[in-house]
Amino acid sequence: MLSTSKSREENRILITGGGPVGLFAAIRLTGFGIPVTLVEKNSTVSQNIRASTIHPPSLEMMAPYGINDEVFNNGLKVSQWQIRNHVTGENVIFDLKHIADETEFPYRVQCEQSKLCEIMNRLLKHQPLADIRYSTELLSAIQDKNGVNIKVVHKKREEELRGRFLIAADGGTSTIRSQLRIPFEGSTYPERTVLVTTPFPFHKYIEGLSSVTYCWQKNGNFSLLQLPNRWRASLYFPEELSPEEALSEDQIEQQLQDICPSTERFKIYDKRVYRVHQRIVDKYNHGRILLAGDAAHLNSPSGGMGMNGGLHDANNLTEKLNKIWNGDDLSLLDLYSRQRKPIAERQIIKQADQNRKRMTEKNPTKRRKTLAEMRAITENPVKCKSFLMKSSMIEGLREANLIN
Ligand SMILES: Cc1cc2nc3c(=O)[nH]c(=O)nc-3n(C[C@H](O)[C@H](O)[C@H](O)COP(=O)(O)OP(=O)(O)OC[C@H]3O[C@@H](n4cnc5c(N)ncnc54)[C@H](O)[C@@H]3O)c2cc1C
């Protein structure tokens, strides 16, 4: 027989990773009345520039938890996005009004991932069932019939924790995935991308620019995404340069001048260079250890679907865990994997790959053809709605719900 304090310790769900997926899983579980302990190796919410797009279904999922008001305060509602040939100025605009009868939120919100995580972290501080431990790294995990034991280290002190389940939301380099020797099949794209944020008001100088614009440039491509008080530019990475050279002030200045000539030098807030992968695990559930978010799948950021897909994993998984907590069968965890994995493959990875291919095309004739095809879609309300249902990630979720 277990002592009372030990039973209480076990009577929780463990989460590793305090990114958007781990934090949202903690919000959902504690909202159901389930205690959680979340361990995050960083000392605080990561400030790295990463995701900035929140799609309609994610807003629907976050609405009941009071997250959205703060997201709206820290973000920008964007109801139109465009594909643009920056050389000629021709563009095609997609308007989310076409899906207004399908969602309460017919727009994307441009809000930085770090802000979203800070909002969720603040909410969890007021949640007595949430034990959120920063500067705490998961070292290993072992499961048995009834639960999972993890070894963590905090300020050089090792400790063992036990819970009924472990959600591995520990990102693309997941410790848990490596420890369980779960293959992460897929590939790495050859190119690198440079991401910068700047207060420069592109919208005042580039006529007809939408707050989310994917552009072809003469010798590459770039995107411009507006955030409150800043723009974020994803720039192509000239192949002949090293990452250091591509990130140099002069190189960034030159690329931004190519986009929008300015008499003043561009002020840069943040910059980073990154590589993109498309990978996925074979299944998301491994006994009582459940993979979610980037730990389970990676895709090109083109279209802004990675973090959103992870939030949808967390939403689906926590619904199943709540049912199991209240007496349902463990086989629901198979259903989690059956519902989420094909959607990541068919909708998220595939669509992001198509978006990337479309925008990395350099041939002017093919670009013209693509633009004409896109225009034909926007001019047909039925086709436009169907396209936006996919790109806004609504179709994928509905498809997942039909899988049993
Ligand atoms: C440049 C860029 C732009 C992007 N843009 C978008 C976008 O617009 N929209 C979108 O939807 N997605 C976008 N993405 C993808 C998005 O950032 C990721 O999908 C998202 O961060 C995944 O969240 P996560 O919680 O699964 O993982 P992460 O955010 O990586 O969080 C994992 C956490 O686990 C912690 N951790 C790791 N190992 C351990 C351990 N052993 N112990 C304890 N903690 C651990 C890490 O410190 C980290 O905080 C973008 C990505 C990049 C790189």
The ligand as a Gaussian input file, in Angstrom:
#p B3LYP/6-31G(d) Opt

LIG

0 1
 C       11.534000      30.256000     -37.640000
 C       10.305000      29.495000     -37.283000
 C        9.068000      30.036000     -37.569000
 C        7.918000      29.334000     -37.242000
 N        6.694000      29.879000     -37.533000
 C        5.558000      29.220000     -37.199000
 C        4.257000      29.816000     -37.373000
 O        4.109000      30.944000     -37.823000
 N        3.171000      29.082000     -36.987000
 C        3.284000      27.842000     -36.452000
 O        2.252000      27.211000     -36.153000
 N        4.503000      27.277000     -36.234000
 C        5.636000      27.924000     -36.584000
 N        6.875000      27.390000     -36.296000
 C        6.952000      26.104000     -35.589000
 C        6.807000      26.289000     -34.087000
 O        7.752000      27.195000     -33.587000
 C        6.934000      24.922000     -33.394000
 O        6.093000      24.018000     -34.050000
 C        6.568000      25.015000     -31.899000
 O        7.550000      25.698000     -31.175000
 C        6.417000      23.611000     -31.310000
 O        6.100000      23.725000     -29.953000
 P        6.509000      22.580000     -28.940000
 O        5.955000      23.027000     -27.626000
 O        6.144000      21.269000     -29.494000
 O        8.108000      22.600000     -28.921000
 P        9.098000      23.742000     -28.468000
 O        8.500000      25.079000     -28.664000
 O       10.390000      23.442000     -29.119000
 O        9.221000      23.524000     -26.900000
 C        9.890000      22.399000     -26.362000
 C       10.412000      22.773000     -24.999000
 O       10.958000      21.600000     -24.397000
 C       12.095000      21.978000     -23.645000
 N       12.929000      20.784000     -23.460000
 C       13.606000      20.078000     -24.407000
 N       14.243000      19.026000     -23.850000
 C       13.956000      19.070000     -22.523000
 C       14.321000      18.244000     -21.410000
 N       15.114000      17.180000     -21.563000
 N       13.857000      18.574000     -20.177000
 C       13.052000      19.664000     -20.014000
 N       12.691000      20.478000     -21.017000
 C       13.110000      20.177000     -22.257000
 C       12.753000      23.058000     -24.506000
 O       13.603000      23.876000     -23.730000
 C       11.540000      23.795000     -25.041000
 O       11.190000      24.905000     -24.244000
 C        8.025000      28.069000     -36.609000
 C        9.291000      27.534000     -36.314000
 C       10.427000      28.241000     -36.648000
 C       11.766000      27.659000     -36.322000

